[in-house]
Amino acid sequence: MPDRAPQPVDRQLPTEEARDLIALVRDIVQREIAPRAAEEEDAGRFPREVFSLLSDSGLLGLPYDSGFGGGDQPYEVYLQVLEELAAARLTVGLGVSVHSLACHALAGYGTKEQRTEHLPAMLGGGLLGAYCLSEPSSGSDAASLRTKAVREGDDWIITGTKAWITHGGVADFYTVLARTGVEGPRGITAFLVPGDAEGLSAATPEKKMGMKGSPTAQLHFDGVRVPDARRIGDEGQGFAIALSALDSGRLGIAACAIGVAQAALDEAVTYATGRQQFGRPVADFQGLRFLLADMATQIEAGRSLYLAAARLRDAGLPFSREAAMAKLFCTDAAMKVTTDAVQVLGGYGYTADFPVERYMREAKVLQIVEGTNQIQRMVIARHVVGPESR
Ligand SMILES: Cc1cc2nc3c(=O)[nH]c(=O)nc-3n(C[C@H](O)[C@H](O)[C@H](O)COP(=O)(O)OP(=O)(O)OC[C@H]3O[C@@H](n4cnc5c(N)ncnc54)[C@H](O)[C@@H]3O)c2cc1C
């Protein structure tokens, strides 16, 4: 069994406040998240109370305006917080990232009145959010979504099914993309739907390979009535809002991936230095030393890539290309590093006695969510080569 706690990652942080934040996160991780992670993931238990604690501690609205209850933190700090959370438990790190994604539309495109009314509760008032874009028949081709919102007086009536919704059934609010006009991306509008809206119901959560503590469910909208005051942005602007949220969300996924990879490397190093074969620690053998060196290099490269993209965003510069590159590279690196960590532990790595098999199962989903890595390559190629000819 491991006999040495992993060393915390040395982080370059821009302010004293950011250093205090990371210290606070490490304290919460050590006391409230890490000790229960393996057992609760195994049992498929969603740690709702951890999200309440994070909200009370000011950690659910970090990258948003303090005038509306946010933390005013640059993305480079917020993402490193996500990385620390995901290293302890992906259900929590990814959950915070999805919550931020759900707040993005209102924070960026809502009116002053809408932001004043809703944002403080969303960013620091204990509420948990979800982001509803995918549907059973539209994943990568999200612009073909079919959920409809039809105007009736001052209200909209939403009907349809959303699929794969993280926090589906447990969220307090849903940012929902629905069709209000023509086919394709220009006929989509965003809405903020309360979790207890009449006509809204969640299916039994999906049985997943990993992140079993994070509920992922279909959501059924059966004539859900939403006032026009809960429409976010203009009619037809929803798809542009959704894509802009995803640019930022992809950075969150990249940071979570590096967290999972770092946790796997730490475990692999601890094990390799303790496990003896042929009269020596297995960490003495060059075959493993080089493997561990490659794992560490992938992690540092990924961290540098997501931080470089975050710093562009923080400077108000375009970062869509870099966000796609960071998501692609970091999640592929996490898959490779976690698979190699299982190899370092040999047979023990393949058992649930050690967390590396969980990390490997968790890494897989990060190559799929918020645009599969095939879709990231399409985005990057459009920046590099230009649009396809047809
Ligand atoms: C655990 C989990 C949580 C999720 N959470 C959310 C959430 O909170 N909100 C939400 O809206 N969605 C969520 N999703 C959905 C996720 O974003 C989609 O699964 C993803 O976008 C892929 O869509 P799909 O599963 O329908 O696959 P498809 O789009 O059907 O793709 C199938 C395969 O075809 C490939 N492919 C598709 N088009 C192309 C192309 N043009 N070129 C090359 N390859 C292509 C894909 O890469 C993939 O390998 C979640 C998914 C999972 C598994």
The ligand as a MOL file (V3000), in Angstrom:
LIG
                    3D

  0  0  0     0  0            999 V3000
M  V30 BEGIN CTAB
M  V30 COUNTS 53 58 0 0 0
M  V30 BEGIN ATOM
M  V30 1 C -20.5920 11.6190 -18.6150 0
M  V30 2 C -21.1090 12.5980 -19.6520 0
M  V30 3 C -21.5430 13.8420 -19.2390 0
M  V30 4 C -22.0610 14.7610 -20.1700 0
M  V30 5 N -22.5420 15.9680 -19.7350 0
M  V30 6 C -23.1940 16.7760 -20.6150 0
M  V30 7 C -23.8470 17.9750 -20.1500 0
M  V30 8 O -23.8040 18.3170 -18.9560 0
M  V30 9 N -24.5400 18.7310 -21.0590 0
M  V30 10 C -24.6060 18.3880 -22.3760 0
M  V30 11 O -25.2460 19.1140 -23.1280 0
M  V30 12 N -24.0000 17.2650 -22.8470 0
M  V30 13 C -23.2900 16.4570 -21.9970 0
M  V30 14 N -22.6850 15.3020 -22.4540 0
M  V30 15 C -22.8040 14.9420 -23.8750 0
M  V30 16 C -21.4900 15.0610 -24.6320 0
M  V30 17 O -21.1790 16.4140 -24.8360 0
M  V30 18 C -21.6770 14.2650 -25.9380 0
M  V30 19 O -21.6470 12.8790 -25.5760 0
M  V30 20 C -20.6120 14.5690 -26.9630 0
M  V30 21 O -20.7570 15.8790 -27.4500 0
M  V30 22 C -20.6610 13.5830 -28.1470 0
M  V30 23 O -21.9460 13.4470 -28.6310 0
M  V30 24 P -22.5600 11.9680 -28.8570 0
M  V30 25 O -22.3290 11.2040 -27.5970 0
M  V30 26 O -23.9520 12.1240 -29.3230 0
M  V30 27 O -21.6600 11.3150 -29.9610 0
M  V30 28 P -21.8400 11.4870 -31.5640 0
M  V30 29 O -21.9100 12.9270 -31.9230 0
M  V30 30 O -22.9290 10.6020 -32.0300 0
M  V30 31 O -20.4480 10.9240 -32.0770 0
M  V30 32 C -20.1660 9.5360 -32.2330 0
M  V30 33 C -18.7160 9.4270 -32.7380 0
M  V30 34 O -18.6060 10.0630 -34.0190 0
M  V30 35 C -17.5750 11.0480 -33.9930 0
M  V30 36 N -17.9530 12.1540 -34.8740 0
M  V30 37 C -19.1560 12.8140 -34.9210 0
M  V30 38 N -19.1150 13.7670 -35.8690 0
M  V30 39 C -17.8760 13.7250 -36.4140 0
M  V30 40 C -17.2110 14.4670 -37.4470 0
M  V30 41 N -17.8170 15.4540 -38.1100 0
M  V30 42 N -15.9230 14.1380 -37.7530 0
M  V30 43 C -15.2850 13.1260 -37.0810 0
M  V30 44 N -15.8700 12.3940 -36.1200 0
M  V30 45 C -17.1310 12.6900 -35.7800 0
M  V30 46 C -17.4730 11.4610 -32.5280 0
M  V30 47 O -16.2050 12.0370 -32.2220 0
M  V30 48 C -17.7130 10.1290 -31.8250 0
M  V30 49 O -16.5010 9.4160 -31.7950 0
M  V30 50 C -22.1200 14.4020 -21.5420 0
M  V30 51 C -21.6500 13.1470 -21.9590 0
M  V30 52 C -21.1580 12.2400 -21.0240 0
M  V30 53 C -20.6870 10.8890 -21.4960 0
M  V30 END ATOM
M  V30 BEGIN BOND
M  V30 1 1 1 2
M  V30 2 1 2 3
M  V30 3 2 2 52
M  V30 4 2 3 4
M  V30 5 1 4 5
M  V30 6 1 4 50
M  V30 7 2 5 6
M  V30 8 1 6 7
M  V30 9 1 6 13
M  V30 10 2 7 8
M  V30 11 1 7 9
M  V30 12 1 9 10
M  V30 13 2 10 11
M  V30 14 1 10 12
M  V30 15 2 12 13
M  V30 16 1 13 14
M  V30 17 1 14 15
M  V30 18 1 14 50
M  V30 19 1 15 16
M  V30 20 1 16 17
M  V30 21 1 16 18
M  V30 22 1 18 19
M  V30 23 1 18 20
M  V30 24 1 20 21
M  V30 25 1 20 22
M  V30 26 1 22 23
M  V30 27 1 23 24
M  V30 28 2 24 25
M  V30 29 1 24 26
M  V30 30 1 24 27
M  V30 31 1 27 28
M  V30 32 2 28 29
M  V30 33 1 28 30
M  V30 34 1 28 31
M  V30 35 1 31 32
M  V30 36 1 32 33
M  V30 37 1 33 34
M  V30 38 1 33 48
M  V30 39 1 34 35
M  V30 40 1 35 36
M  V30 41 1 35 46
M  V30 42 1 36 37
M  V30 43 1 36 45
M  V30 44 2 37 38
M  V30 45 1 38 39
M  V30 46 1 39 40
M  V30 47 2 39 45
M  V30 48 1 40 41
M  V30 49 2 40 42
M  V30 50 1 42 43
M  V30 51 2 43 44
M  V30 52 1 44 45
M  V30 53 1 46 47
M  V30 54 1 46 48
M  V30 55 1 48 49
M  V30 56 2 50 51
M  V30 57 1 51 52
M  V30 58 1 52 53
M  V30 END BOND
M  V30 END CTAB
M  END
